[in-house]
Amino acid sequence: MLAPVADGIDPGTGVIGYPLSDLQCPTTVDDGNCLPTPYVGWNSYLNDDSNPAWDFGTTAELLGLIIDGVVYRDIDGNGNITASKLAD
């Protein structure tokens, strides 16, 4: 499990920390209801079938990686990845 990163920019490393709520907010890559996130441009990542590689889910979820129609994400915040079939 990754260690939490504080919100803001670490001047020593340049690493940017985002609050969990900001990372969960977008349900699309350019969701105007949310603050800017590191997901800008992620809609350009496509799989071999030219479909999006990322599923943004709901405002309660982090985005998930789509592989062969299955979304992989930590759906319950326990640090473990869960696989679920992509909704049609």
C-alpha positions as CSV (number, residue, x, y, z in Angstrom):
1,M,0.0,0.0,0.0
2,L,1.3,3.5,-0.8
3,A,2.0,6.0,1.9
4,P,-0.4,9.0,1.9
5,V,1.0,12.2,0.4
6,A,0.1,15.5,1.9
7,D,-2.0,17.9,-0.2
8,G,0.1,20.4,-2.2
9,I,3.5,20.4,-3.8
10,D,6.6,19.1,-2.1
11,P,9.2,21.8,-2.9
12,G,12.1,19.2,-2.5
13,T,10.7,16.7,-5.0
14,G,8.1,18.5,-6.9
15,V,5.6,15.7,-6.1
16,I,2.0,16.9,-6.1
17,G,-0.4,15.5,-3.5
18,Y,-4.2,15.6,-4.1
19,P,-6.9,15.1,-1.6
20,L,-8.7,11.8,-2.1
21,S,-12.0,13.6,-2.7
22,D,-10.4,15.5,-5.6
23,L,-9.2,12.3,-7.2
24,Q,-12.6,10.7,-6.8
25,C,-14.6,13.6,-8.1
26,P,-14.2,13.4,-11.9
27,T,-16.5,11.0,-13.7
28,T,-15.0,12.1,-17.0
29,V,-11.6,13.3,-17.9
30,D,-12.8,16.9,-18.3
31,D,-15.5,17.0,-15.6
32,G,-16.2,20.7,-15.1
33,N,-17.7,20.1,-11.7
34,C,-14.3,19.1,-10.2
35,L,-10.9,20.8,-9.6
36,P,-8.1,20.0,-12.0
37,T,-6.5,16.6,-11.4
38,P,-3.6,14.7,-12.9
39,Y,-6.0,12.9,-15.2
40,V,-5.9,15.7,-17.9
41,G,-5.3,14.0,-21.3
42,W,-6.0,10.4,-19.9
43,N,-8.9,10.0,-22.3
44,S,-6.4,9.7,-25.1
45,Y,-5.1,6.4,-23.7
46,L,-6.8,3.7,-25.7
47,N,-6.6,-0.1,-25.6
48,D,-6.0,-2.4,-28.7
49,D,-9.7,-2.1,-29.6
50,S,-9.5,1.8,-29.6
51,N,-11.6,2.0,-26.5
52,P,-10.7,4.1,-23.4
53,A,-8.2,2.4,-21.1
54,W,-9.6,4.2,-18.0
55,D,-13.0,4.1,-16.4
56,F,-13.7,7.1,-14.2
57,G,-16.6,5.5,-12.3
58,T,-18.6,7.5,-9.8
59,T,-17.7,10.4,-7.6
60,A,-17.1,7.8,-4.8
61,E,-14.5,5.8,-6.8
62,L,-11.0,6.3,-8.0
63,L,-10.5,5.7,-11.7
64,G,-10.0,2.1,-12.8
65,L,-7.9,0.4,-15.5
66,I,-10.0,-1.4,-18.2
67,I,-8.5,-4.7,-19.5
68,D,-10.6,-6.9,-21.8
69,G,-13.9,-5.4,-20.6
70,V,-13.0,-5.7,-16.9
71,V,-12.4,-2.7,-14.7
72,Y,-9.7,-3.0,-12.0
73,R,-9.9,-0.6,-9.1
74,D,-10.0,-0.5,-5.3
75,I,-13.7,-0.2,-4.9
76,D,-13.9,-0.2,-1.1
77,G,-10.8,1.6,0.0
78,N,-9.1,-1.4,1.5
79,G,-6.0,-1.2,-0.7
80,N,-6.8,-4.3,-2.7
81,I,-7.8,-4.2,-6.4
82,T,-11.2,-5.6,-7.3
83,A,-12.2,-6.7,-10.8
84,S,-15.6,-5.9,-12.1
85,K,-17.2,-6.3,-15.5
86,L,-17.5,-3.0,-17.3
87,A,-21.1,-1.7,-17.5
88,D,-22.6,-1.6,-21.0
